[in-house]
Amino acid sequence: MAEPLRIATFNLESLDDRPGTEPPLEDRLSVLRPRLERLDADVLCLQEVNGQKPPGGGPRTLRALDRLLEGTAYADFHRVASTSLSGSARGVADKHNLVILSRHPISSSRQIRHELVPGVTYEPVTARSSSQGASKSAAEIGWERPILQAAIDLPEGKRLHVFNLHLRAPLAAHVQGQKESAFVWKSVGGWAEGFFIATVKRIGQAFEARLAVEQVFDAEPDALVCVCGDCNAEEREMPLRVLRAEIDDTGNAALARRSLISLEQSVPRERRYSVIHAGHKAMLDHLLASRTLAARLHGVEVHNEGLTDEIIAQASAHKTPESLHAPLVAEFVL
């Protein structure tokens, strides 16, 4: 019988070990490590893995992640991670790195950001200069986070293409001169424009990811593809529709083989959520698979038992050591 293949995604919520981090890493290890072990994944996509400066200086490393993986099978997995987007920096970024861990060899990987889709030139409408006059200079809308792509060599000559995503959250972006403080806006118009800019960033990321998937299908029409991660969008929101490219949207039956299947749709509706926000249960984390891969699906799990409401967690004086995202894992028989 063929060996099963388990692919999982998990947003670790700013995993870090720097002094003053709340809760401290030691408290998080005892909670997160069993979560990872329960996934028993062969391929694990992680989001929000912070980088740390070595004591003697040098490029940032994933020291906190190494601590988390100690004593688990993942410690010996093959690994690729996103790197700093700063031209002067080396190593991983300060915050929110993407990581792909694989039991099987990773034959190639790349980081994608504005390689396939350029930033959007835009002239702000409500922006104000320091003198409170209108600020109309055009600026480029770009996305802060890359896409991490890896090709994984499976047994019997098969190859799996994995895309790890963390799309922009639906929070209004900065608009010059339109904020009283971090979370207080001066005008509804300024807030609305900030929300518009954030939407462009999020859909732009999804569009670039979709084009990267198209490149795989161009080379391998029946490719095994899995798009994983925190998409900060529910099933019918535009980023997911762009990523899935269903025939209902493209209107072309000849393109159906390029669509991606939302694997979590096989989970009972009452269990189909990965975050809770103000009592609303939402599926923001996703596993999307090509038809060739989805045809081999054996089962999907969403480990959302005991998930804490984000609003309650943020208001609490004691930060939870848990992640506020539930991990997902899908099992395939290839």
C-alpha positions as CSV (number, residue, x, y, z in Angstrom):
1,M,0.0,0.0,0.0
2,A,1.2,3.5,-0.8
3,E,2.6,5.6,2.0
4,P,0.2,8.5,3.0
5,L,1.4,12.1,2.5
6,R,0.3,14.7,5.1
7,I,0.5,18.4,4.3
8,A,-0.2,21.0,7.0
9,T,-0.3,24.7,7.5
10,F,-0.1,26.7,10.7
11,N,0.2,30.4,11.6
12,L,2.4,30.4,14.7
13,E,1.5,34.1,15.6
14,S,4.9,35.9,15.8
15,L,7.0,33.1,17.2
16,D,10.0,34.8,18.9
17,D,12.4,34.6,21.8
18,R,13.6,38.2,22.3
19,P,13.6,39.7,25.8
20,G,10.2,41.1,26.9
21,T,8.2,38.9,24.5
22,E,4.8,38.1,25.9
23,P,4.2,35.4,26.5
24,P,7.8,34.2,26.7
25,L,9.0,31.5,24.3
26,E,9.3,28.9,27.1
27,D,5.6,29.1,27.8
28,R,4.8,28.8,24.1
29,L,7.0,25.8,23.5
30,S,5.1,23.5,25.9
31,V,1.8,24.4,24.1
32,L,2.9,24.6,20.4
33,R,5.2,21.6,20.3
34,P,2.4,19.1,21.0
35,R,0.3,20.9,18.3
36,L,3.0,20.3,15.7
37,E,3.5,16.7,16.8
38,R,-0.2,16.0,16.5
39,L,-0.2,17.2,12.9
40,D,2.3,14.4,12.1
41,A,3.0,16.3,8.8
42,D,5.3,15.2,6.0
43,V,5.2,18.8,4.6
44,L,4.6,21.7,7.0
45,C,4.0,25.3,6.0
46,L,4.5,27.8,8.8
47,Q,3.7,31.5,8.9
48,E,4.8,34.3,11.3
49,V,8.1,32.9,12.3
50,N,10.2,35.8,13.5
51,G,14.0,36.0,13.0
52,Q,16.6,36.6,15.8
53,K,20.0,38.3,15.8
54,P,22.8,36.0,16.9
55,P,24.6,37.2,20.1
56,G,27.8,37.9,18.3
57,G,26.1,39.7,15.4
58,G,25.5,38.5,11.9
59,P,22.4,37.7,9.8
60,R,19.2,36.8,11.6
61,T,18.4,33.2,12.1
62,L,15.3,31.1,13.1
63,R,16.6,30.4,16.6
64,A,13.1,30.4,18.2
65,L,11.8,27.9,15.5
66,D,14.8,25.7,16.2
67,R,13.9,25.6,19.9
68,L,10.3,24.7,19.0
69,L,11.3,21.9,16.8
70,E,13.8,20.3,19.2
71,G,13.0,16.7,20.0
72,T,10.5,16.4,17.2
73,A,10.8,14.7,13.8
74,Y,10.6,18.2,12.2
75,A,14.1,19.0,13.5
76,D,15.6,16.8,10.8
77,F,13.3,17.9,8.0
78,H,14.6,19.7,4.9
79,R,13.8,23.4,5.3
80,V,13.5,26.6,3.2
81,A,12.5,30.0,4.5
82,S,11.7,33.4,3.2
83,T,14.5,36.0,3.5
84,S,14.7,39.7,4.3
85,L,13.2,42.0,1.7
86,S,15.7,44.7,2.7
87,G,18.5,45.2,0.2
88,S,21.1,45.7,2.9
89,A,20.0,42.8,5.1
90,R,21.1,39.2,4.9
91,G,19.4,36.1,6.4
92,V,15.7,35.9,7.4
93,A,13.5,38.9,8.1
94,D,12.9,40.4,11.6
95,K,9.2,39.4,11.5
96,H,6.7,37.2,9.8
97,N,9.0,34.8,7.9
98,L,7.5,31.9,5.9
99,V,8.9,28.4,6.4
100,I,8.4,25.1,4.6
101,L,9.6,21.9,6.3
102,S,9.6,18.7,4.4
103,R,10.4,15.0,5.2
104,H,11.2,14.6,1.5
105,P,14.1,16.4,-0.3
106,I,13.4,19.9,-1.6
107,S,14.8,20.1,-5.1
108,S,14.2,23.8,-5.7
109,S,12.7,26.9,-4.0
110,R,12.1,30.6,-4.7
111,Q,10.8,33.7,-3.0
112,I,8.3,35.6,-5.1
113,R,7.5,39.3,-4.6
114,H,6.8,41.6,-7.6
115,E,8.5,39.2,-10.0
116,L,5.3,38.5,-11.8
117,V,3.1,41.4,-10.8
118,P,4.5,45.0,-10.4
119,G,3.5,47.4,-7.8
120,V,0.5,49.6,-8.6
121,T,1.1,53.3,-9.1
122,Y,-1.5,55.3,-7.3
123,E,-2.2,58.9,-6.4
124,P,-3.7,59.2,-2.9
125,V,-7.0,61.1,-2.7
126,T,-7.2,61.9,1.1
127,A,-3.5,62.1,2.0
128,R,-2.4,65.3,3.8
129,S,1.1,66.8,4.2
130,S,2.5,67.9,7.6
131,S,1.1,71.4,6.9
132,Q,-2.4,69.7,6.4
133,G,-2.4,70.5,2.7
134,A,-3.3,67.9,0.2
135,S,-0.5,65.5,-0.7
136,K,-1.1,64.3,-4.3
137,S,2.3,62.8,-5.2
138,A,1.9,59.3,-6.8
139,A,3.2,56.4,-4.8
140,E,3.6,52.7,-5.5
141,I,1.3,50.2,-3.8
142,G,3.3,47.1,-3.1
143,W,2.9,44.1,-0.8
144,E,5.1,43.6,2.2
145,R,5.2,39.8,2.2
146,P,6.6,37.4,-0.4
147,I,5.3,34.0,-1.5
148,L,7.5,31.0,-0.8
149,Q,7.4,28.3,-3.4
150,A,9.1,24.9,-3.2
151,A,9.4,21.8,-5.3
152,I,9.5,18.6,-3.3
153,D,10.7,15.3,-4.6
154,L,8.4,12.5,-3.5
155,P,9.0,8.7,-3.8
156,E,8.6,7.0,-7.2
157,G,9.6,10.1,-9.1
158,K,6.6,12.2,-8.2
159,R,7.0,15.9,-7.5
160,L,4.9,18.2,-5.3
161,H,4.8,22.0,-5.8
162,V,4.0,23.8,-2.6
163,F,3.2,27.5,-2.2
164,N,3.2,29.0,1.3
165,L,1.2,32.3,1.6
166,H,0.5,34.9,4.2
167,L,-1.8,37.5,2.6
168,R,-2.3,41.0,3.9
169,A,-4.9,41.3,6.7
170,P,-8.1,43.3,5.9
171,L,-6.9,46.2,8.0
172,A,-6.7,49.8,6.6
173,A,-3.2,50.7,5.3
174,H,-1.4,53.9,6.3
175,V,-2.5,57.1,4.6
176,Q,-0.3,60.1,5.1
177,G,-1.7,62.6,7.6
178,Q,-5.0,60.7,8.1
179,K,-4.3,59.0,11.5
180,E,-4.6,60.4,15.1
181,S,-2.8,57.3,16.4
182,A,-2.1,53.7,15.5
183,F,-5.8,52.7,15.5
184,V,-7.6,56.1,15.4
185,W,-8.4,57.7,12.0
186,K,-9.0,61.4,11.5
187,S,-11.7,60.9,8.8
188,V,-13.9,58.2,7.4
189,G,-12.6,59.1,3.9
190,G,-9.0,58.5,5.1
191,W,-9.9,55.2,6.7
192,A,-11.8,54.1,3.5
193,E,-8.8,54.9,1.4
194,G,-6.6,53.0,3.7
195,F,-8.9,50.0,3.4
196,F,-8.9,50.3,-0.4
197,I,-5.1,50.3,-0.4
198,A,-5.0,47.3,1.8
199,T,-7.4,45.5,-0.5
200,V,-5.1,46.2,-3.5
201,K,-2.2,44.7,-1.6
202,R,-4.1,41.6,-0.6
203,I,-5.6,40.9,-4.0
204,G,-2.2,41.7,-5.6
205,Q,-0.5,39.0,-3.5
206,A,-3.2,36.5,-4.5
207,F,-2.9,37.5,-8.2
208,E,0.9,37.0,-8.1
209,A,0.5,33.6,-6.4
210,R,-2.0,32.5,-9.0
211,L,0.4,33.5,-11.8
212,A,3.1,31.4,-10.1
213,V,0.7,28.5,-10.0
214,E,0.0,29.0,-13.7
215,Q,3.7,28.7,-14.5
216,V,3.7,25.3,-12.9
217,F,0.7,24.2,-14.9
218,D,2.3,25.5,-18.1
219,A,5.2,23.2,-17.5
220,E,3.3,20.3,-15.9
221,P,-0.4,20.2,-16.8
222,D,-1.2,17.4,-14.3
223,A,1.1,18.8,-11.6
224,L,0.6,18.0,-7.9
225,V,0.1,21.5,-6.5
226,C,-0.8,22.6,-2.9
227,V,-1.3,26.3,-1.9
228,C,-1.2,26.6,1.9
229,G,-1.4,29.4,4.4
230,D,-3.1,32.2,6.1
231,C,-5.0,33.9,3.4
232,N,-6.9,36.4,5.7
233,A,-10.0,35.7,3.6
234,E,-13.0,33.4,3.7
235,E,-14.1,31.1,1.0
236,R,-16.1,33.5,-1.2
237,E,-13.9,36.5,-0.8
238,M,-11.9,37.7,-3.8
239,P,-8.4,36.5,-2.9
240,L,-9.7,32.9,-2.6
241,R,-11.6,33.2,-5.9
242,V,-8.5,34.4,-7.6
243,L,-6.4,31.5,-6.1
244,R,-9.0,28.9,-7.0
245,A,-9.9,30.0,-10.5
246,E,-13.1,28.0,-10.6
247,I,-15.0,27.4,-13.8
248,D,-17.9,29.5,-12.5
249,D,-15.6,32.5,-12.5
250,T,-13.5,31.8,-15.7
251,G,-16.5,30.6,-17.7
252,N,-14.2,28.3,-19.6
253,A,-14.5,24.5,-19.3
254,A,-11.1,24.1,-20.9
255,L,-9.5,25.8,-17.9
256,A,-11.2,23.6,-15.3
257,R,-8.1,21.4,-14.9
258,R,-6.2,24.5,-13.7
259,S,-8.6,25.3,-10.8
260,L,-7.7,24.6,-7.2
261,I,-9.9,22.8,-4.8
262,S,-10.6,24.1,-1.2
263,L,-9.9,20.9,0.8
264,E,-11.5,22.2,3.9
265,Q,-14.9,22.0,2.2
266,S,-14.8,18.3,3.1
267,V,-14.9,19.3,6.8
268,P,-18.4,19.5,8.4
269,R,-19.6,23.1,8.3
270,E,-19.8,23.4,12.1
271,R,-16.1,22.5,12.4
272,R,-15.0,24.6,9.4
273,Y,-13.2,27.5,11.0
274,S,-9.6,28.4,11.8
275,V,-10.1,31.7,13.8
276,I,-12.8,33.2,16.1
277,H,-13.2,37.0,16.0
278,A,-15.8,38.6,18.2
279,G,-17.8,35.4,18.2
280,H,-17.6,34.9,14.5
281,K,-16.0,31.7,13.4
282,A,-14.1,32.1,10.1
283,M,-12.0,29.9,7.9
284,L,-9.0,32.2,7.1
285,D,-6.4,29.5,6.7
286,H,-6.6,27.3,3.7
287,L,-5.3,24.2,1.9
288,L,-5.9,24.4,-1.9
289,A,-5.0,21.5,-4.1
290,S,-4.8,20.9,-7.8
291,R,-7.3,18.4,-9.2
292,T,-4.6,15.8,-9.6
293,L,-3.7,16.1,-5.9
294,A,-7.2,16.5,-4.6
295,A,-8.2,13.2,-6.4
296,R,-5.9,11.5,-3.9
297,L,-7.3,13.1,-0.8
298,H,-7.9,10.8,2.1
299,G,-9.1,13.3,4.8
300,V,-8.8,16.8,6.2
301,E,-8.5,17.9,9.9
302,V,-8.9,21.3,11.4
303,H,-7.5,21.3,14.9
304,N,-9.7,24.1,16.3
305,E,-10.6,22.6,19.6
306,G,-10.2,25.2,22.4
307,L,-9.5,28.0,20.0
308,T,-9.5,31.4,21.7
309,D,-11.5,34.4,20.5
310,E,-9.1,37.0,19.1
311,I,-10.9,39.9,20.8
312,I,-10.9,38.2,24.2
313,A,-7.2,37.3,23.8
314,Q,-6.2,40.8,22.8
315,A,-8.1,42.3,25.7
316,S,-6.5,40.0,28.3
317,A,-3.7,41.2,30.5
318,H,-2.1,37.8,30.1
319,K,-1.3,36.9,26.5
320,T,-2.1,33.3,25.5
321,P,0.8,31.1,24.6
322,E,-1.4,29.5,22.0
323,S,-1.8,30.6,18.4
324,L,-5.1,32.3,17.6
325,H,-5.1,30.3,14.4
326,A,-6.0,26.6,14.1
327,P,-3.7,24.4,12.1
328,L,-5.0,22.4,9.1
329,V,-3.7,19.1,7.8
330,A,-4.7,17.1,4.7
331,E,-3.8,13.5,4.1
332,F,-3.3,12.0,0.6
333,V,-2.6,8.5,-0.7
334,L,-0.4,8.9,-3.7
